């Protein structure tokens, strides 16, 4: 994030600190202002910045003015964002971000812009991917997004790549030295950001970008595959501002309304009638229940007893962003300090410091393992199940970039539709992760019976990839075909297998399709390098021809931007301050009590003050604190 802020605040010293005096880690930004007119502008900005509080705008905790002989030193404490700027994030991808990221980013940016317009009575006009920052949020499956330069005006002296996202009429105003600001300029900039997120690049990949914008060169929208998104962006990027979509029309657009429903809204009423317990596990219970109001649907209500609110909220949000016929649909999510249902078998359980979380989902008839134990499946039925699972997993991996990490027969639910057809639905996203780029994972999570060898022994083997889910799917298919588990699905034999490089000794019944059997064998390869990959499976002739699953390549129009990266970091240093002094010792941080903390405590109180401070003593105290606590990384 310091790298990101170096582009937001070029040619300034940025310092990262952690302090118990602030709610989050902060970045110290030091400015030396010499121009008297600039000093007045800074004074006015300070009053605005310290009053702004919005989850999608960067937080300024304090701004202190310290007079110096050569000018005015302005020290700001700014919220620390632990990820990248949007440009670096998108530029680092080799495939398009998931549609859920586009929804989350667009809604968060729209919320931030609307707050600026209504609360700050301001038009931004300088929104670029370089000044949009990302940060992890434990309660969200995707990064939180914040606008960082919401009080800075655009200037004709800025580098071209910062002007490249400005509305064309604003570029003309800058050239002629006039000022004619209106909200549709922000609509244009937001449309340019949206185009950049979807395609990976500027609307004009090469050439004189600024001149092409000012001369109204035709913009190509055919590289946006999603119909609703293409229509939305084309209405935002209209050269004639009189025909350009307004913020009000933007909020009423189908894609925006649907995105808000997926992210924020609940369909349920929070009030349900208990029917019976239909499942129980280490997480809690699953009830069959009925809505008391509204549609009065029969639902499955998953009760989770947890002290980690963010983890369960995150699972519900992952479910909410998924919209596919082969995935279980979520209706509602809520919490309660006590259980909403009490059954005869419940004891006097207490949950210290936690809540009961309820995820309300569509009700299915049974899980696939239960059905298999009671019914014999034909080859046609197994292939239909395989087809539907592939369709659901393709959506998870390629559209939403979700790595499930707990694929098993118990999480494949069957639901008989009104027309009599049976639909397979993937459920339980408690261990899932959204993967926007190829990643390595180190947590040993999942169900041992279905776990890939590299996951079982991740502490010894190092890490694993999304191909671990391929092995789990292979275990499921092998059970459907043979009514038994792969012979090495226990830790002792797995370890022997890995050490001695012995393959799975799989036994299949006669009469099954040989191509299908071979795919299962490829899925259950112990050696990850020999195991079939998801890319190979999705284009395999058996999938595309026999099962008639043909998937559209959504990566074909995603490119690497030719715009330059953010400005390099200048004079940045990273320090940690926590009142006790921190010192570096044998590559580990150790704590050493520091009796001389008066200066630090004093300066922190100064930073948290809303009053302006003009005193050389503060400068001396601040410099003393920095000298004692700096660790150069």
C-alpha positions as CSV (number, residue, x, y, z in Angstrom):
1,X,0.0,0.0,0.0
2,X,3.0,2.3,0.6
3,X,3.8,1.7,-3.1
4,X,0.3,2.6,-4.0
5,X,0.3,5.8,-1.9
6,X,3.6,6.9,-3.4
7,X,1.6,7.4,-6.6
8,X,-1.2,9.2,-4.8
9,X,1.3,11.4,-2.9
10,X,4.4,11.6,-5.1
11,X,7.7,13.0,-3.9
12,X,6.7,12.7,-0.3
13,X,8.0,10.7,2.6
14,X,5.7,7.8,3.6
15,X,6.3,5.8,6.8
16,X,4.3,2.8,8.0
17,X,3.7,2.4,11.7
18,X,1.7,0.2,14.1
19,X,0.6,1.9,17.3
20,X,-1.9,1.0,20.0
21,X,-3.0,4.6,19.8
22,X,-4.7,4.1,16.5
23,X,-7.5,1.6,15.6
24,X,-5.6,0.3,12.6
25,X,-2.0,0.5,11.3
26,X,-1.3,3.9,9.7
27,X,0.9,5.6,7.2
28,X,2.6,8.8,8.1
29,X,2.8,11.3,5.2
30,X,5.1,14.2,5.5
31,X,4.7,17.3,3.3
32,X,6.8,20.5,3.2
33,X,4.6,23.3,1.9
34,X,6.5,26.5,0.8
35,X,3.8,28.3,-1.3
36,X,1.6,30.5,0.9
37,X,-1.4,29.9,-1.4
38,X,-0.8,26.1,-1.1
39,X,-0.7,26.5,2.7
40,X,-4.2,28.0,2.6
41,X,-5.5,25.2,0.4
42,X,-4.0,22.6,2.8
43,X,-5.7,24.3,5.7
44,X,-9.1,24.0,4.0
45,X,-8.5,20.4,2.9
46,X,-7.6,19.4,6.5
47,X,-10.9,20.5,7.9
48,X,-12.8,18.5,5.2
49,X,-10.6,15.4,5.5
50,X,-10.9,15.0,9.2
51,X,-14.7,15.1,9.1
52,X,-15.1,12.5,6.4
53,X,-15.9,8.9,7.5
54,X,-17.0,6.4,4.9
55,X,-16.0,2.7,4.4
56,X,-15.1,3.4,0.8
57,X,-13.0,6.5,1.4
58,X,-9.5,6.5,2.8
59,X,-9.5,7.6,6.4
60,X,-7.3,10.5,7.7
61,X,-6.8,10.1,11.5
62,X,-5.0,13.3,12.0
63,X,-3.3,16.2,10.2
64,X,-0.8,18.3,12.1
65,X,0.8,21.6,10.9
66,X,4.3,22.3,12.1
67,X,5.9,25.7,11.1
68,X,9.5,25.5,9.9
69,X,11.9,28.2,8.7
70,X,11.6,27.0,5.1
71,X,7.8,26.5,5.1
72,X,5.0,24.5,6.7
73,X,5.5,20.9,7.6
74,X,2.3,18.9,7.4
75,X,2.2,15.5,9.0
76,X,-0.8,13.3,8.2
77,X,-1.7,9.9,9.7
78,X,-3.6,7.9,7.1
79,X,-5.3,4.5,7.2
80,X,-3.1,1.7,6.1
81,X,-4.4,-0.5,3.2
82,X,-2.6,-3.8,3.1
83,X,-3.0,-4.7,-0.6
84,X,-2.3,-2.9,-3.9
85,X,-3.6,-0.1,-5.9
86,X,-6.2,-1.2,-8.5
87,X,-3.9,-0.7,-11.4
88,X,-1.2,-3.1,-9.9
89,X,-3.9,-5.5,-8.8
90,X,-5.5,-5.8,-12.3
91,X,-2.2,-5.6,-14.1
92,X,-0.9,-8.6,-12.1
93,X,-3.8,-10.9,-13.4
94,X,-3.4,-13.3,-16.3
95,X,-7.2,-13.9,-16.5
96,X,-10.2,-11.6,-15.9
97,X,-11.2,-11.0,-12.3
98,X,-14.4,-12.8,-11.2
99,X,-17.7,-11.2,-12.0
100,X,-18.2,-10.9,-8.3
101,X,-15.1,-8.7,-8.0
102,X,-16.5,-6.4,-10.7
103,X,-19.8,-6.2,-8.8
104,X,-18.1,-5.5,-5.5
105,X,-15.7,-3.0,-6.9
106,X,-18.4,-1.1,-8.9
107,X,-20.8,-0.9,-5.9
108,X,-18.1,0.2,-3.5
109,X,-16.8,2.9,-5.9
110,X,-20.3,4.1,-6.6
111,X,-21.0,4.3,-2.8
112,X,-17.8,6.3,-2.3
113,X,-18.6,8.7,-5.2
114,X,-22.2,9.2,-4.0
115,X,-20.9,10.1,-0.5
116,X,-18.5,12.7,-2.0
117,X,-21.3,14.2,-4.0
118,X,-23.9,14.4,-1.2
119,X,-21.9,14.8,2.0
120,X,-18.9,16.7,0.6
121,X,-20.7,18.5,-2.1
122,X,-17.9,17.8,-4.5
123,X,-17.2,16.3,-7.9
124,X,-14.1,14.1,-7.9
125,X,-12.9,14.3,-11.6
126,X,-9.6,12.6,-10.8
127,X,-10.6,9.0,-10.3
128,X,-7.9,6.6,-11.7
129,X,-6.9,3.0,-11.0
130,X,-3.7,4.4,-9.4
131,X,-5.6,6.2,-6.6
132,X,-8.1,3.4,-5.8
133,X,-6.6,1.2,-3.0
134,X,-7.5,-2.3,-1.9
135,X,-7.4,-3.9,1.5
136,X,-8.2,-7.3,3.1
137,X,-11.5,-7.5,5.0
138,X,-12.1,-10.7,7.0
139,X,-15.8,-10.4,6.6
140,X,-15.7,-10.0,2.8
141,X,-14.7,-12.7,0.3
142,X,-13.1,-9.9,-1.9
143,X,-11.0,-6.9,-1.0
144,X,-12.4,-3.7,0.4
145,X,-12.0,-0.8,-2.0
146,X,-11.3,2.8,-1.0
147,X,-10.9,6.0,-3.0
148,X,-7.8,7.8,-1.8
149,X,-7.5,11.3,-3.4
150,X,-11.1,12.5,-3.1
151,X,-10.2,16.2,-2.3
152,X,-7.4,16.7,-4.9
153,X,-8.3,18.5,-8.1
154,X,-7.1,17.3,-11.5
155,X,-4.4,19.4,-13.1
156,X,-3.2,19.8,-16.7
157,X,0.4,19.3,-15.5
158,X,-0.3,15.7,-14.3
159,X,1.3,12.8,-16.3
160,X,-0.8,11.7,-19.3
161,X,-1.8,8.3,-17.7
162,X,-3.5,10.2,-14.8
163,X,-5.4,12.3,-17.3
164,X,-6.4,9.2,-19.3
165,X,-9.4,8.5,-17.2
166,X,-10.8,12.0,-17.2
167,X,-14.0,13.0,-19.1
168,X,-13.1,14.4,-22.6
169,X,-15.0,17.7,-21.9
170,X,-12.9,18.1,-18.7
171,X,-9.7,17.7,-20.8
172,X,-10.9,20.5,-23.1
173,X,-11.6,22.7,-20.1
174,X,-8.1,22.0,-18.8
175,X,-6.6,23.0,-22.1
176,X,-8.5,26.3,-22.2
177,X,-8.1,27.1,-18.5
178,X,-11.9,27.0,-17.8
179,X,-13.7,25.2,-15.0
180,X,-17.1,23.5,-15.8
181,X,-17.5,20.6,-13.3
182,X,-20.6,18.3,-13.4
183,X,-21.4,14.9,-12.0
184,X,-21.4,13.2,-15.3
185,X,-17.6,13.6,-15.4
186,X,-17.4,11.2,-12.5
187,X,-19.8,8.9,-14.4
188,X,-17.3,8.9,-17.3
189,X,-14.3,8.2,-15.0
190,X,-16.2,5.4,-13.3
191,X,-17.0,3.9,-16.7
192,X,-13.3,4.0,-17.6
193,X,-12.4,2.3,-14.4
194,X,-15.0,-0.4,-15.1
195,X,-13.8,-0.9,-18.6
196,X,-10.2,-1.3,-17.2
197,X,-11.3,-3.9,-14.6
198,X,-13.2,-5.9,-17.2
199,X,-10.6,-5.9,-20.1
200,X,-7.4,-5.1,-18.3
201,X,-6.6,-2.0,-20.3
202,X,-7.6,1.5,-21.3
203,X,-10.2,2.0,-24.0
204,X,-7.4,3.1,-26.3
205,X,-4.5,0.7,-26.0
206,X,-1.9,2.5,-28.1
207,X,-1.3,5.9,-29.5
208,X,-1.9,9.4,-28.2
209,X,-4.6,8.5,-25.6
210,X,-5.4,12.1,-24.6
211,X,-5.8,13.3,-28.1
212,X,-8.0,10.4,-29.1
213,X,-10.3,11.1,-26.1
214,X,-10.5,14.8,-27.0
215,X,-11.2,14.0,-30.7
216,X,-13.9,11.5,-29.7
217,X,-12.4,8.4,-31.3
218,X,-14.8,5.5,-31.5
219,X,-14.6,3.2,-28.4
220,X,-14.9,-0.6,-29.0
221,X,-17.2,-2.4,-26.6
222,X,-17.3,-5.8,-28.3
223,X,-14.5,-7.1,-26.1
224,X,-16.9,-7.1,-23.1
225,X,-18.6,-10.5,-23.2
226,X,-21.2,-9.9,-20.5
227,X,-24.2,-8.4,-22.2
228,X,-25.5,-6.3,-19.2
229,X,-22.0,-5.0,-18.5
230,X,-21.4,-4.1,-22.1
231,X,-24.6,-2.1,-22.3
232,X,-23.9,-0.4,-19.0
233,X,-20.3,0.7,-19.9
234,X,-21.4,1.9,-23.3
235,X,-24.0,4.2,-21.7
236,X,-21.4,5.5,-19.2
237,X,-18.8,6.2,-21.9
238,X,-20.8,8.5,-24.2
239,X,-18.8,11.5,-25.5
240,X,-21.9,13.8,-25.4
241,X,-22.4,14.5,-21.7
242,X,-26.1,15.3,-22.4
243,X,-26.7,11.7,-23.5
244,X,-24.4,10.1,-20.9
245,X,-26.2,8.2,-18.2
246,X,-26.7,10.0,-14.9
247,X,-26.0,8.8,-11.3
248,X,-29.7,8.3,-10.7
249,X,-30.0,6.2,-13.9
250,X,-26.9,4.4,-13.0
251,X,-28.4,3.3,-9.6
252,X,-31.5,2.1,-11.4
253,X,-29.6,0.0,-14.0
254,X,-30.4,-3.7,-13.9
255,X,-26.7,-4.7,-13.3
256,X,-26.3,-2.3,-10.4
257,X,-29.6,-3.3,-8.8
258,X,-28.8,-7.0,-9.2
259,X,-25.3,-6.4,-7.8
260,X,-26.7,-4.7,-4.7
261,X,-29.2,-7.5,-4.1
262,X,-26.4,-10.1,-4.3
263,X,-24.1,-8.2,-2.0
264,X,-26.4,-6.7,0.6
265,X,-30.0,-7.8,0.5
266,X,-31.8,-10.7,2.2
267,X,-34.8,-12.4,0.7
268,X,-35.8,-13.9,4.0
269,X,-37.9,-12.6,6.9
270,X,-35.6,-13.9,9.8
271,X,-38.7,-15.7,11.1
272,X,-39.1,-19.4,10.5
273,X,-41.2,-22.3,11.8
274,X,-39.2,-25.4,13.0
275,X,-40.0,-28.6,11.1
276,X,-37.2,-31.1,12.0
277,X,-33.5,-31.5,12.3
278,X,-32.1,-32.8,8.9
279,X,-28.4,-32.7,9.6
280,X,-25.8,-32.3,12.3
281,X,-22.0,-31.8,12.3
282,X,-19.1,-30.2,14.0
283,X,-20.3,-26.8,12.8
284,X,-23.8,-27.1,14.3
285,X,-27.1,-28.3,12.9
286,X,-29.2,-28.0,9.8
287,X,-33.0,-27.6,10.2
288,X,-35.9,-28.0,7.8
289,X,-38.0,-24.9,8.4
290,X,-40.7,-22.9,6.8
291,X,-40.9,-19.1,6.2
292,X,-43.6,-17.6,8.3
293,X,-44.1,-14.6,6.0
294,X,-43.5,-13.8,2.3
295,X,-43.3,-16.8,0.0
296,X,-43.6,-19.2,2.9
297,X,-41.0,-21.5,1.3
298,X,-39.6,-24.7,2.8
299,X,-36.0,-23.9,3.5
300,X,-32.8,-25.5,5.0
301,X,-31.6,-23.4,7.9
302,X,-27.9,-24.0,8.8
303,X,-27.1,-23.1,12.4
304,X,-23.5,-22.3,13.2
305,X,-22.2,-21.7,16.7
306,X,-19.1,-19.5,16.3
307,X,-17.2,-16.7,18.0
308,X,-15.8,-15.6,14.6
309,X,-18.6,-13.5,13.1
310,X,-16.5,-12.5,10.1
311,X,-15.8,-16.1,9.0
312,X,-19.5,-17.1,8.9
313,X,-20.4,-13.7,7.3
314,X,-17.8,-14.3,4.7
315,X,-19.3,-17.8,3.9
316,X,-22.7,-16.3,3.4
317,X,-21.4,-13.6,1.2
318,X,-19.6,-16.1,-1.0
319,X,-22.9,-18.0,-1.4
320,X,-24.7,-14.8,-2.1
321,X,-22.5,-13.8,-5.1
322,X,-23.0,-17.3,-6.7
323,X,-25.9,-17.6,-9.1
324,X,-25.9,-20.9,-11.0
325,X,-28.5,-23.8,-11.2
326,X,-25.9,-26.3,-9.9
327,X,-25.1,-24.3,-6.8
328,X,-27.3,-24.1,-3.7
329,X,-29.0,-20.7,-3.5
330,X,-28.9,-18.6,-0.3
331,X,-32.1,-16.8,0.8
332,X,-31.1,-15.2,4.1
333,X,-28.4,-14.7,6.7
334,X,-28.8,-13.4,10.3
335,X,-27.3,-13.8,13.8
336,X,-28.8,-14.3,17.2
337,X,-27.3,-14.4,20.7
338,X,-29.4,-17.5,21.5
339,X,-30.7,-20.4,19.4
340,X,-33.9,-19.7,17.5
341,X,-34.9,-23.4,17.8
342,X,-34.7,-25.6,20.9
343,X,-35.2,-29.3,20.4
344,X,-35.6,-32.1,23.0
345,X,-32.1,-33.3,22.6
346,X,-30.5,-29.9,23.2
347,X,-28.5,-29.6,26.4
348,X,-27.7,-26.5,28.3
349,X,-25.0,-25.4,26.0
350,X,-23.3,-22.0,26.3
351,X,-21.4,-20.1,23.7
352,X,-18.9,-17.8,25.4
353,X,-18.6,-14.5,23.6
354,X,-20.1,-15.7,20.4
355,X,-23.3,-15.8,18.4
356,X,-25.6,-18.3,16.6
357,X,-25.3,-17.7,12.9
358,X,-28.0,-18.8,10.5
359,X,-27.6,-19.3,6.8
360,X,-31.0,-19.9,5.1
361,X,-30.8,-21.9,1.8
362,X,-33.0,-23.6,-0.7
363,X,-34.1,-27.0,0.6
364,X,-32.9,-30.0,-1.3
365,X,-34.1,-33.6,-0.9
366,X,-30.9,-35.4,0.2
367,X,-27.2,-35.5,-0.2
368,X,-25.6,-37.7,-2.9
369,X,-23.9,-40.1,-0.4
370,X,-27.1,-40.9,1.3
371,X,-28.8,-41.4,-2.0
372,X,-26.0,-43.8,-3.2
373,X,-26.3,-45.9,-0.1
374,X,-30.0,-46.4,-0.8
375,X,-30.1,-46.6,-4.6
376,X,-28.1,-48.2,-7.3
377,X,-27.0,-45.7,-10.0
378,X,-26.8,-46.5,-13.6
379,X,-24.0,-45.3,-15.9
380,X,-26.4,-42.8,-17.5
381,X,-27.3,-41.4,-14.1
382,X,-23.7,-41.1,-13.0
383,X,-22.7,-39.3,-16.2
384,X,-25.6,-36.9,-15.7
385,X,-24.3,-36.2,-12.2
386,X,-20.8,-35.7,-13.5
387,X,-22.0,-33.3,-16.2
388,X,-23.9,-31.2,-13.6
389,X,-20.9,-31.2,-11.2
390,X,-18.6,-30.1,-14.0
391,X,-21.0,-27.2,-14.9
392,X,-21.2,-26.0,-11.3
393,X,-17.4,-26.3,-10.7
394,X,-16.7,-24.5,-14.0
395,X,-18.8,-21.6,-12.8
396,X,-17.1,-21.6,-9.4
397,X,-13.5,-21.7,-10.9
398,X,-13.8,-19.7,-14.1
399,X,-16.6,-17.2,-13.5
400,X,-16.3,-16.5,-9.8
401,X,-12.7,-17.9,-9.2
402,X,-13.9,-19.8,-6.1
403,X,-11.7,-22.7,-4.9
404,X,-14.2,-24.9,-2.9
405,X,-11.7,-27.0,-0.9
406,X,-14.3,-29.4,0.5
407,X,-15.8,-31.2,-2.5
408,X,-17.4,-34.4,-1.2
409,X,-20.6,-36.5,-1.7
410,X,-22.2,-35.0,1.4
411,X,-21.9,-31.5,-0.1
412,X,-23.5,-32.5,-3.4
413,X,-27.2,-32.2,-2.8
414,X,-30.1,-33.5,-5.0
415,X,-33.3,-31.6,-5.6
416,X,-36.2,-32.8,-7.6
417,X,-37.7,-30.0,-9.6
418,X,-41.4,-29.5,-10.5
419,X,-40.9,-31.0,-13.9
420,X,-39.5,-34.2,-12.4
421,X,-35.9,-33.7,-13.3
422,X,-33.2,-34.1,-10.6
423,X,-30.7,-31.3,-10.2
424,X,-27.3,-31.7,-8.5
425,X,-26.3,-28.7,-6.4
426,X,-22.9,-28.0,-4.7
427,X,-23.1,-26.7,-1.2
428,X,-21.1,-25.7,1.9
429,X,-18.6,-22.8,1.2
430,X,-17.2,-22.7,4.7
431,X,-13.6,-23.5,3.6
432,X,-13.7,-21.9,0.1
433,X,-11.4,-19.2,-1.1
434,X,-11.8,-16.7,-3.9
435,X,-8.6,-17.0,-6.1
436,X,-8.2,-14.1,-8.5
437,X,-4.8,-15.4,-9.7
438,X,-2.9,-18.7,-9.6
439,X,-2.2,-19.2,-5.9
440,X,-0.5,-21.7,-3.5
441,X,-2.3,-22.8,-0.4
442,X,-0.8,-24.0,2.9
443,X,-3.8,-24.8,5.2
444,X,-4.7,-28.4,5.8
445,X,-8.5,-28.1,5.4
446,X,-11.2,-30.4,4.0
447,X,-12.5,-33.9,4.8
448,X,-9.8,-36.6,5.1
449,X,-11.8,-39.2,3.2
450,X,-11.7,-37.0,0.1
451,X,-8.5,-35.0,0.7
452,X,-5.8,-34.9,-1.9
453,X,-2.4,-36.3,-0.8
454,X,-0.7,-32.9,-1.1
455,X,-3.3,-31.4,1.2
456,X,-3.0,-34.2,3.8
457,X,0.7,-33.6,4.1
458,X,0.9,-29.9,3.3
459,X,3.0,-29.3,6.4
460,X,5.7,-31.7,5.0
461,X,5.2,-31.2,1.3
462,X,4.9,-27.4,1.2
463,X,1.7,-26.2,-0.5
464,X,-1.0,-27.1,-3.0
465,X,-3.1,-25.6,-5.8
466,X,-6.7,-25.6,-7.0
467,X,-6.0,-29.0,-8.5
468,X,-6.5,-30.5,-5.1
469,X,-10.3,-30.2,-5.8
470,X,-9.7,-32.3,-8.9
471,X,-8.5,-35.2,-6.7
472,X,-11.5,-34.8,-4.4
473,X,-13.9,-34.9,-7.4
474,X,-12.1,-38.1,-8.5
475,X,-12.8,-39.7,-5.1
476,X,-16.5,-38.9,-5.4
477,X,-16.7,-40.3,-9.0
478,X,-14.8,-43.4,-8.1
479,X,-17.3,-44.1,-5.2
480,X,-20.3,-43.5,-7.5
481,X,-18.9,-46.0,-10.0
482,X,-17.4,-48.7,-7.7
483,X,-19.4,-48.1,-4.4
484,X,-16.0,-48.1,-2.6
485,X,-13.3,-45.6,-1.6
486,X,-9.9,-45.5,-3.3
487,X,-7.8,-48.0,-1.4
488,X,-5.2,-45.5,-0.3
489,X,-7.6,-42.9,1.2
490,X,-6.1,-43.1,4.7
491,X,-3.1,-41.3,6.0
492,X,-0.8,-44.2,6.6
493,X,-1.2,-45.7,3.1
494,X,-1.1,-42.2,1.5
495,X,2.2,-41.5,3.1
496,X,3.6,-44.8,1.9
497,X,2.2,-44.0,-1.5
498,X,3.8,-40.6,-1.7
499,X,7.2,-41.9,-0.4
500,X,7.3,-44.9,-2.7
501,X,5.6,-43.3,-5.7
502,X,3.0,-46.1,-5.9
503,X,-0.1,-45.2,-7.9
504,X,-3.7,-45.7,-6.8
505,X,-4.7,-49.4,-7.2
506,X,-8.2,-48.7,-8.6
507,X,-10.7,-51.3,-9.4
508,X,-13.7,-50.5,-11.7
509,X,-16.7,-52.7,-12.6
510,X,-17.0,-54.0,-16.1
511,X,-19.1,-52.2,-18.7
512,X,-18.4,-48.5,-17.9
513,X,-17.3,-46.1,-20.6
514,X,-13.6,-46.4,-20.9
515,X,-13.0,-42.7,-21.5
516,X,-14.9,-41.9,-18.3
517,X,-12.8,-44.5,-16.4
518,X,-9.6,-43.0,-17.8
519,X,-10.6,-39.5,-16.7
520,X,-11.3,-40.8,-13.1
521,X,-7.8,-42.4,-13.1
522,X,-6.3,-39.1,-14.2
523,X,-8.1,-37.3,-11.5
524,X,-6.8,-39.7,-8.8
525,X,-3.1,-39.4,-9.8
526,X,-1.0,-39.0,-6.7
527,X,1.6,-36.9,-8.5
528,X,0.0,-33.5,-9.1
529,X,2.1,-33.0,-12.2
530,X,0.5,-36.1,-13.8
531,X,-3.0,-35.3,-12.6
532,X,-5.4,-33.8,-15.2
533,X,-5.9,-30.1,-14.7
534,X,-9.1,-28.1,-14.7
535,X,-8.1,-26.4,-18.0
536,X,-7.6,-29.8,-19.6
537,X,-10.8,-31.3,-18.2
538,X,-13.0,-28.4,-19.4
539,X,-11.9,-28.9,-23.0
540,X,-11.7,-32.7,-22.9
541,X,-13.5,-34.3,-25.8
542,X,-15.5,-36.5,-23.4
543,X,-16.8,-33.3,-21.7
544,X,-17.4,-31.3,-24.8
545,X,-18.8,-34.1,-27.0
546,X,-20.1,-36.9,-24.9
547,X,-21.5,-34.7,-22.1
548,X,-22.1,-31.8,-24.4
549,X,-20.6,-29.2,-22.0
550,X,-19.2,-26.4,-24.1
551,X,-17.8,-23.4,-22.1
552,X,-17.2,-19.9,-23.5
553,X,-13.6,-18.7,-23.1
554,X,-14.0,-15.5,-21.0
555,X,-10.2,-14.9,-21.1
556,X,-9.8,-14.1,-24.8
557,X,-10.3,-10.3,-24.5
558,X,-8.3,-9.8,-21.3
559,X,-5.0,-8.1,-22.0
560,X,-2.1,-6.5,-20.1
561,X,-2.3,-2.7,-20.0
562,X,0.3,-0.6,-21.7
563,X,-0.2,2.2,-19.3
564,X,2.9,2.7,-17.0
565,X,2.9,1.3,-13.4
566,X,2.6,3.6,-10.4
567,X,5.4,5.9,-9.6
568,X,8.3,4.3,-7.7
569,X,8.4,4.7,-4.0
570,X,10.5,7.6,-2.8
571,X,12.1,7.7,0.7
572,X,9.7,5.2,2.1
573,X,10.5,3.5,5.4
574,X,8.6,0.9,7.4
575,X,8.5,1.2,11.2
576,X,6.5,-0.4,14.0
577,X,5.6,1.7,17.1
578,X,3.7,0.1,20.0
579,X,5.0,2.2,22.9
580,X,7.4,-0.5,24.1
581,X,10.4,-0.2,21.8
582,X,10.8,-2.7,19.0
583,X,14.2,-3.9,18.1
584,X,15.4,-6.4,15.4
585,X,17.2,-9.4,16.7
586,X,18.2,-12.6,14.8
587,X,15.6,-11.9,12.1
588,X,12.8,-11.9,14.7
589,X,11.0,-9.0,16.3
590,X,11.4,-8.9,20.1
591,X,9.9,-6.5,22.6
592,X,12.0,-4.4,24.9
593,X,10.4,-2.2,27.5
594,X,11.2,1.4,27.0
595,X,10.9,3.7,30.0
596,X,11.3,6.8,27.9
597,X,7.9,6.9,26.2
598,X,6.9,10.4,27.2
599,X,7.7,11.9,23.9
600,X,5.8,9.3,21.9
601,X,2.7,9.4,24.1
602,X,2.8,13.2,23.9
603,X,3.0,13.3,20.1
604,X,0.2,10.7,19.7
605,X,-2.1,12.9,21.7
606,X,-1.1,15.8,19.4
607,X,-1.9,13.7,16.3
608,X,-5.3,12.7,17.7
609,X,-6.2,16.3,18.5
610,X,-8.5,18.3,16.2
611,X,-6.7,21.5,17.0
612,X,-3.8,22.8,15.0
613,X,-0.4,22.5,16.7
614,X,2.3,25.1,16.2
615,X,5.2,24.4,18.5
616,X,8.9,23.5,17.9
617,X,8.6,21.1,21.0
618,X,6.3,18.9,19.0
619,X,8.8,18.7,16.1
620,X,11.6,17.7,18.5
621,X,9.4,15.1,20.2
622,X,8.2,13.7,16.8
623,X,11.8,13.4,15.5
624,X,12.9,11.8,18.8
625,X,10.1,9.1,18.5
626,X,11.1,8.4,14.9
627,X,14.8,8.0,15.8
628,X,14.0,5.6,18.6
629,X,11.5,3.4,16.7
630,X,12.5,3.2,13.1
631,X,13.3,-0.2,11.6
632,X,14.3,0.0,8.0
633,X,12.9,-3.0,6.1
